[in-house]
Structure formats: structure tokens, C-alpha cells
């Protein structure tokens, strides 16, 4: 029996518009009525995710920034952060630049984010979100970061992850969420480990957890959950990881799975 659903947002629970569809809202309400807790597990910062979930007040918890931060939507507060120290961040950037000089860097802090001037993301790009700006704008000023961003002028997404991954120190963990850059958290920090910790605190067994996702940063969560479902629009690698595949995001595939869970189908 499913007691906890952990769902990615973009390309999964959110409609292509970036908001919850009426069917998704109804499915989440049905799950809550059936005693199932629904949490969001996203690469987004809480600042860019929280307003997208206000139409589904049954969702209380967001696992944000690929597992590095947990946000309580009911209390409007950050509950925990699993950070990268400023020294680790600076050392990693310097080392990677020495190995791959073309790389450019950005960072997310609890207060916002900053990008190197030549990072390449700008208004109009899919990855740009002006609501995030507000963190230190110089890496020298960072005490700790939630997440780092690494970009290359010619290499993107999974190819960039394959290029940079072998060069990352053991203290870092890299993944792609579909943006052209890769995102880096502290070692052991991902959606899977954070959801697993929450599940244990709430008294849920692994087999009682259902996970939904579509991108490579969902891989740890899909591998850990007792029931894993990939979206019809998911990357081929993600579909291979998951136990089953639902309809695409544009067809409310996540809502269909949540409805089935609420009906006791899993």
C-alpha cells in the first residue's frame, strides 16, 4: 500500500504551463483523502517552486534544489539545508577550471543565486528565473551554498554531466535536470537520500513510497522508492530505471498515477 508519493515538478507533476492542472489538483486531493502524503521533489529553488503548489494545499513539504533543501509550505519556512561550504565551492571551481578552462559557474544560496558574468544564462533562456537573483554575486563572498551550476559554451545536459562528472571531487555530486547546465550538490545529497530521510522520520517504509520523475536528477529517487514511475516524456535512461512508464506530462500522466494510488491500485 502506498502511503507517500514523491513527485518531481517540471515535466512531471506540473503541466507544460508550469502550473498544476485541474486534474493534478484533484488527484492530490484524492490522495490526501486516502491518507497518502504527497511531497514535491524538485531541482528548483523553493523561491521558484512554492507559488506553483499553492493551488494544492495538501502538499506541505517540498524537497528542493535536488535534495539540498527542505521547505515547509504550511509554515513558509526552510526546515533543513544540506549545504556546500564556501571553501569547498571555491576549491571545486578552481580545480575544474584548471582541468576544463571553458567551464563557467553559478551558485544558489538560501537567499538567491549568482552567476559569473559569462555564465551564458540570461532573460529569455528557459533556465533563467529572475525571482532567484539575490544571493552573493561573487563566489568569494559565499559562506555556504545550497547548489552550484556548471555550464560549458558547447556541451550541454547529459553530455556535460559525462564530461564534468569524473572531475568532480568526492565531496560533490553532479546531475542534470534538463537544463543546459549541470547542478552540483554536496556528496550524498540528492532527491533520493532526502526523501528517504523524511520517510523514515514519518514512519514510512521504502515499499510504501511511490516516486515519479522524468530527468536524470530523479534517478536516485526512482532507484530508492519501492514503486517508481517514469513519465512518458522522460529520458530513455530514466524509463529504463523506473518500474513502469505513465503517460506524458502534457496528458496528466502524473495525475493518472496519483489517482491510481489513491484508489489502492499499487
N, C-alpha and C positions, 0 to 999 in steps of 0.2 A: 504493500500500500504506500502511495506517495504522500509524504507529509510536508515536503519542502520542494519548491520549484525555484531554480536559479536560472534566470534568463539574461542573455546578452540583450543589448538595446538595438543599436544600429544594424540594419539588415536582418533583424530577428524580431524582437517584440514591438519595436516602433515601426510604423508604416513608412513607406518611402518619403512621406512628407516630413518625417522626423517627429511625429506625434503619435500617440496611441490611437488606434482606430476604435470606433464604437464597439466592434466585435471583441477586440482585445480587452477593453474596459469591462465588458460584460463577462468575459471569460475569467478575468482576475477576480471579479466579484463572486462568481460561481465557485471558484477555487476556495476563496476565503470562507464562503458559506459551508463548504465541505470540510473545513478545518485544515486546509492546506495553506501554508505560509508561502508567499511569493516574494522573492527578492530580485533586485536588478543587479547584474554583474557586468560592468561596462569598462571600456578603456577611457571613457570620458571623465573629465573632472566633475566633481559634484556640482560646481557652479553652472556647467552647461547641461547637466542631466536632470537636476531636481525639478525644474519647472515643466519638463516633459512628462513627469509622472504625477503631477498634482491632480489629474483627472481620474486617477486610480488610488484613492486614499488608503486602500487596503495594503498597498506596498509601503512598508515602514522603513525598510533598510535598503540602502544602495551600497554595493561593493564597487568602488570607483577606481579609476587610474590603474586598471589591471590588477587590482587586489591590494594596492598600496594604501588605500584609504577607505574607511567605512563611515557612511553618513546616515544619521537618523533623520528621516523625513518628518516624523511627527514632532520631534523636539528641535528641528532645524539646527543640528549641531554635528560636528565631526566627533565620532566616537573613538576612533583609533587611527593611527598613521604608522606605516611600516616604512620608514624613510631611508634615503641615501644621504650620508653625511656630505657636507660641502667639500671636505678634503677628498673623499672618495670620488666625488663628481669631477673635481678639478684634475685629479690624478688620472682618471679614466679618459677624460677628454684629451689631455696632453699625450697620453700613450697612444690612443687611437689616431690622433693627428700625425704622430710620428710614423705610424705604420701605413696610414691611408690619408695622405695630406688633403685630399679633396673633400673629406667629411666636414660637415657643418653641424652645429649643436644648438639645442634649446633645452629648457628645463621647466618643470612645473613645481611650484611650491604651494603651500596651503593658502597663500594669498593671491596666487595668479600664476602667470608664466612669463618667461622671457625667451627671446631668440637672438642668436647672433645676427648682425645686420645682413649678412649674406646667406642666411639660412634658406631663403627662397620662398617661404610661405608668406602670402600677402592677401589683403582683402580680395575676394573673388575666388580664391582657391578653396576646394572642398574642405581642406583640413584647417582652414583659418576660422577662428571664432573670437571676435573682438571682446566678448564677455570675459575671456580668460586673462586678458592682459592686466597686470597689476603686481606681479611678483618682481623681485630684483632683476634689473635689466643688465647686470654684469655678473658673470659667474664668480668673480672674486668676492661678491657681496653675499653669497649664499651660505647660510649655516647648515641647512639641510633641504633636500629636495624630495618631492613625492615621486617624481618620474623624470627621466631625461628623454630627449628626442635626438635622433641622429639622422641626418639627410645626406644625400650624395647628388650631385648635379645630373648624373646619368643613370644611376642604378636605383631601383625602387622596390618597395614591398618585400616579397619573399626573397628575391634575388639579393636585396640589400641585407636582409637578415642572414643569408648564407655567406655573404662577404664579411660582415662585421662580427657575426656570432663567434667564430673561432678566435677572434682577437680580444673579446671581452674578458676581463679578469674574473676570477672565480666569485668575486663579491657582487657580480652583476648578472642580470637575467634579461635577455632581449626577446622581443616578439613584435609581430606586425598585426595591426588591426584593420588593414585595408587601406590606410593612408599611404602616401608615397614614402614616408619616413618610417623608421622603426622606433619602438618605445622601449625604454630600459628601466627596470626596477631593481631593487636590491635582490641579492641571491635568495631564492626560495620564496620570493613574493610573486604571486600570480593569482588569478581568479580561483583556481582550484584550492590552493592552500588556505586562502582567506575564507572561502565558503565552507571548507572542511572544519576550520576552527569555529566558525559561527554555528554550524550544525551540531558540533559536539557540545557547545555551550547550551544550545537549545534542547538538547536531548534527542536529536535525530540520528538514526543510523545511516550509514552510507547508502544502503539499499533502499532507503526511504526518500532519497534525493533524486530529482529529475533535473537535468541540465539541458539548455537549449543554446545553440550558437552557430556562427557561420564563418568565423575567421580564425587565423592561426593563434591569436591570443586567447581563444576559447579552448584550445587543445587541452591544457591542464585540467580545466573544469570538466570537460567532456570525458576525459580519461578517468577522473576520480569518481564522478557521480555513478550511482547504481543504475540509473537509466539515462542514456544520452541520446539526444535527438539533434541532428543537423538540419538546417534549413535547406529547402530546395535550391536556393540561390547560393549555398555555401561553396567554398572552395572544394575541389575534388579531394584534397588531403583531409579536410575536415569531415567530409562524408565517409571516408574510409575509417576514421577514428570512431565515429558515432555508431550506436547500435541500430539506429533507424534514421530515415530521412522523411521530413514532412514537406508540405507544400511551400512554395517560396514566400518570402516576406510580403510581397505585393498581393498574395492571396490569403493573407492572415494565417499562414502556416503555424506560427507560434500559438495563436489563439486556438486553433484546432487541437493542438496538443494539450493545452491547458484545460480546454473543455473536456477532453477525454480523461484527463487525470481527475478532474472534479467529479466525473461520472464513475470513477473507480475502474477505468479500463487498464490501468497499469498495476 
